[in-house]
């Protein structure tokens, strides 16, 4: 998947103007929430996710924690959508607010040498962490690295004139934040939401990292860190982006072929 292919797919998707179709955005946001939380261990199906968010009904036999995770992610997504409309700057505080929304109902309280830290408040960690065999930067480096990330995004926004440049800013921010791992929990969800925020900021279609591609996602993150080549992660995300947009383009085309039967756009879960 090269850059010109991505540009063509984005242009085709945008030309369909799917946001004008009733409930497209809502079900798109449900889909993003489903995949992002499933990557982090939620066992809710797409149908269960939709019913939970539509009706507030928690699925029988599933951990309540997973339903709370889904609700929090969806509300965090609504938070970034609202702020993108106002072109709010990406600052450490803003990133903390995203994480606080992600962890609102599931965050823990941590006892540290610096006192009690409530993860539901979007606080930076004050301890060292590892995940999936990866050890992340020491906690004393978290704040300066997040400051550097935000400063870098601010500078890049001034130079964002092409679709690929804008996508790379969003994908790189995703990679950089999850690699800093600044929070006790919710780093993956927060990083993907930061990516989505920047895409909204640029008026680009949003991205999904598909749950079925979780292993490839983690591998792309690890390999990018190992050889220090951001191109690895960018190309993984190009493929994920193309996969999602092409799915929607295909669904739209299929429905158009059935218009004579009086059918409208269908949301498949």
C-alpha positions as CSV (number, residue, x, y, z in Angstrom):
1,X,0.0,0.0,0.0
2,X,1.8,3.1,-1.2
3,X,1.0,6.8,-0.5
4,X,-0.8,7.4,-3.9
5,X,-3.1,4.4,-3.2
6,X,-4.0,5.9,0.2
7,X,-4.8,9.3,-1.3
8,X,-7.0,7.7,-4.0
9,X,-8.9,5.7,-1.4
10,X,-9.4,8.7,0.9
11,X,-10.6,10.8,-2.0
12,X,-13.1,8.1,-3.1
13,X,-14.4,7.7,0.5
14,X,-14.8,11.4,1.0
15,X,-16.7,11.7,-2.3
16,X,-19.4,9.4,-1.0
17,X,-20.2,11.9,1.7
18,X,-21.3,9.2,4.0
19,X,-21.7,11.5,7.0
20,X,-24.9,12.8,5.4
21,X,-26.4,9.3,5.7
22,X,-28.6,8.9,8.8
23,X,-26.8,7.2,11.6
24,X,-23.6,6.6,9.7
25,X,-21.4,8.5,12.1
26,X,-23.0,7.0,15.1
27,X,-22.4,3.4,14.0
28,X,-18.9,4.3,12.8
29,X,-18.1,5.6,16.3
30,X,-19.6,2.4,17.8
31,X,-17.3,0.4,15.5
32,X,-14.2,2.3,16.5
33,X,-15.1,1.8,20.1
34,X,-15.7,-1.9,19.6
35,X,-12.3,-2.6,18.0
36,X,-10.3,-0.4,20.3
37,X,-11.7,-1.9,23.5
38,X,-11.5,-5.4,22.1
39,X,-7.8,-4.9,21.5
40,X,-7.6,-4.2,25.3
41,X,-9.5,-7.3,26.3
42,X,-13.2,-6.4,26.1
43,X,-15.2,-9.5,25.3
44,X,-18.3,-7.6,24.0
45,X,-19.3,-8.4,20.5
46,X,-20.1,-5.7,18.0
47,X,-23.8,-6.3,18.5
48,X,-23.4,-6.2,22.3
49,X,-21.4,-3.0,21.9
50,X,-24.2,-1.4,19.8
51,X,-27.0,-2.5,22.2
52,X,-25.0,-1.3,25.2
53,X,-24.4,2.2,23.7
54,X,-27.9,2.4,22.2
55,X,-30.0,1.1,25.1
56,X,-27.7,0.9,28.1
57,X,-28.2,-2.8,28.3
58,X,-25.2,-4.7,29.6
59,X,-24.8,-8.2,28.1
60,X,-25.5,-11.2,30.3
61,X,-22.5,-13.3,31.1
62,X,-19.9,-10.7,30.3
63,X,-17.8,-8.9,32.9
64,X,-19.3,-5.5,33.9
65,X,-15.8,-4.1,33.6
66,X,-15.9,-4.6,29.9
67,X,-19.1,-2.8,29.5
68,X,-17.7,0.1,31.6
69,X,-14.6,0.1,29.3
70,X,-16.8,0.4,26.3
71,X,-19.0,3.2,27.7
72,X,-15.9,5.2,28.7
73,X,-14.2,4.8,25.3
74,X,-17.4,6.0,23.5
75,X,-17.7,9.0,25.8
76,X,-14.0,9.8,25.3
77,X,-14.6,9.6,21.5
78,X,-17.4,12.1,21.9
79,X,-15.1,14.3,23.9
80,X,-12.5,14.4,21.2
81,X,-15.1,15.0,18.5
82,X,-16.4,18.1,20.4
83,X,-12.9,19.5,20.9
84,X,-11.8,18.8,17.3
85,X,-14.7,21.1,16.1
86,X,-13.1,23.8,18.2
87,X,-9.6,23.1,17.0
88,X,-8.3,22.7,20.6
89,X,-4.5,22.5,20.8
90,X,-2.9,19.2,21.7
91,X,-1.3,19.9,25.1
92,X,-0.3,17.6,28.0
93,X,-3.5,18.6,29.8
94,X,-5.6,17.7,26.8
95,X,-4.0,14.3,26.5
96,X,-4.6,13.8,30.3
97,X,-8.3,14.7,29.7
98,X,-8.6,12.1,27.0
99,X,-7.1,9.5,29.4
100,X,-9.3,10.6,32.2
101,X,-12.4,10.0,30.0
102,X,-11.0,6.6,28.9
103,X,-10.5,5.5,32.6
104,X,-13.5,7.3,34.2
105,X,-15.2,4.1,35.5
106,X,-12.4,1.6,35.5
107,X,-9.3,3.4,36.7
108,X,-7.6,2.3,39.9
109,X,-6.0,4.3,42.8
110,X,-2.2,3.8,43.1
111,X,-0.2,4.2,46.3
112,X,3.2,5.7,45.4
113,X,6.0,7.4,47.2
114,X,4.6,10.6,45.8
115,X,1.2,9.9,47.5
116,X,-2.1,8.5,46.2
117,X,-2.7,8.8,42.5
118,X,-6.1,8.3,41.0
119,X,-5.9,6.9,37.5
120,X,-9.5,8.2,36.8
121,X,-8.0,11.7,36.8
122,X,-5.7,11.2,33.9
123,X,-2.5,11.5,36.0
124,X,0.9,10.6,34.6
125,X,2.4,7.5,36.1
126,X,4.9,7.7,39.0
127,X,6.3,4.2,38.5
128,X,8.0,2.2,35.8
129,X,5.9,-0.1,33.7
130,X,6.2,-2.9,31.1
131,X,3.7,-4.4,28.7
132,X,3.9,-7.4,26.4
133,X,7.6,-7.8,27.1
134,X,8.3,-4.1,26.4
135,X,9.8,-1.9,29.1
136,X,8.9,1.8,28.7
137,X,10.7,4.9,29.7
138,X,11.3,5.7,33.3
139,X,8.5,7.7,34.9
140,X,10.8,10.7,35.4
141,X,11.0,11.1,31.6
142,X,7.3,10.9,31.0
143,X,6.4,14.6,31.5
144,X,9.3,16.0,29.4
145,X,8.6,13.5,26.6
146,X,4.9,14.3,26.5
147,X,5.7,18.0,26.4
148,X,8.1,17.4,23.5
149,X,5.4,15.4,21.7
150,X,2.9,18.2,22.0
151,X,5.4,20.8,20.9
152,X,6.3,18.7,17.9
153,X,2.6,18.3,16.9
154,X,2.1,22.0,17.2
155,X,5.1,22.6,14.8
156,X,3.9,19.9,12.4
157,X,0.4,21.3,12.1
158,X,1.9,24.5,10.5
159,X,3.4,22.3,7.7
160,X,0.4,20.0,7.2
161,X,-0.6,20.7,3.6
162,X,-1.1,17.3,2.1
163,X,-3.2,14.2,2.9
164,X,-0.2,12.0,3.5
165,X,1.5,14.7,5.8
166,X,-1.7,14.9,7.8
167,X,-2.0,11.2,8.1
168,X,1.6,10.8,9.2
169,X,1.2,13.4,11.9
170,X,-1.8,11.4,13.3
171,X,-0.1,8.0,13.0
172,X,3.2,9.3,14.4
173,X,1.4,10.8,17.4
174,X,-0.3,7.5,18.0
175,X,3.1,5.7,17.9
176,X,4.9,8.3,20.0
177,X,2.3,8.4,22.8
178,X,1.9,4.7,23.2
179,X,5.7,4.3,23.2
180,X,6.0,6.8,26.0
181,X,3.2,5.0,27.9
182,X,2.6,7.9,30.2
183,X,-0.3,6.5,32.1
184,X,-0.9,3.6,34.4
185,X,-3.6,2.2,32.1
186,X,-5.5,3.1,29.0
187,X,-2.4,4.1,27.0
188,X,-3.4,2.2,23.8
189,X,-7.0,3.6,23.8
190,X,-5.7,7.1,24.6
191,X,-3.1,6.9,21.8
192,X,-5.6,5.7,19.2
193,X,-8.0,8.5,20.3
194,X,-5.2,11.1,19.9
195,X,-4.7,9.8,16.4
196,X,-8.5,10.0,15.7
197,X,-8.5,13.6,17.2
198,X,-5.8,14.7,14.7
199,X,-7.7,13.1,11.9
200,X,-10.9,15.0,12.9
201,X,-8.8,18.2,13.2
202,X,-7.8,17.7,9.6
203,X,-11.3,16.7,8.5
204,X,-10.0,13.3,7.5
205,X,-11.9,10.0,7.8
206,X,-11.1,8.3,11.1
207,X,-9.0,5.1,11.5
208,X,-9.7,1.8,13.1
209,X,-7.1,-0.6,14.3
210,X,-8.9,-3.9,13.8
211,X,-9.0,-6.4,16.7
212,X,-8.3,-9.3,14.4
213,X,-5.0,-7.5,13.5
214,X,-4.0,-7.1,17.1
215,X,-0.9,-9.3,16.8
216,X,0.3,-7.5,13.6
217,X,-0.4,-4.2,15.4
218,X,1.8,-5.1,18.4
219,X,4.5,-6.5,16.0
220,X,4.5,-3.2,14.1
221,X,4.9,-1.2,17.3
222,X,7.8,-3.4,18.5
223,X,9.6,-3.5,15.2
224,X,9.4,0.2,14.8
225,X,11.0,0.7,18.2
226,X,13.6,-2.0,17.6
227,X,15.0,-0.6,14.3
228,X,13.9,3.0,14.9
229,X,12.1,3.3,11.6
230,X,8.7,5.0,11.8
231,X,8.0,3.9,8.3
232,X,7.1,0.4,9.6
233,X,4.3,1.7,11.8
234,X,3.1,4.2,9.1
235,X,2.8,1.4,6.6
236,X,0.9,-0.8,9.0
237,X,-1.5,2.1,9.6
238,X,-1.8,2.8,5.9
239,X,-3.0,-0.8,5.4
240,X,-5.5,-0.5,8.4
241,X,-6.8,2.7,7.0
242,X,-7.2,1.3,3.5
243,X,-8.9,-1.8,4.9
244,X,-11.5,0.3,6.8
245,X,-12.2,2.8,4.0
246,X,-12.5,0.1,1.3
247,X,-14.9,-1.9,3.5
248,X,-17.2,1.2,3.7
249,X,-16.8,2.0,0.0
250,X,-17.8,-1.6,-0.9
251,X,-20.8,-1.6,1.4
252,X,-22.0,1.7,-0.1
253,X,-21.6,0.3,-3.6
254,X,-23.5,-2.9,-2.7
255,X,-26.4,-0.8,-1.4
256,X,-26.4,1.4,-4.4
257,X,-26.8,-1.7,-6.6
258,X,-29.9,-2.6,-4.6
259,X,-31.5,0.9,-4.7
260,X,-34.2,-0.3,-7.0
261,X,-35.5,-2.5,-4.2
262,X,-35.9,0.6,-2.0
263,X,-33.1,-0.3,0.5
264,X,-31.0,2.2,2.4
265,X,-27.6,2.1,3.8
266,X,-27.0,-0.9,6.0
267,X,-24.9,-1.1,9.1
268,X,-23.5,-4.6,9.6
269,X,-22.5,-5.9,13.0
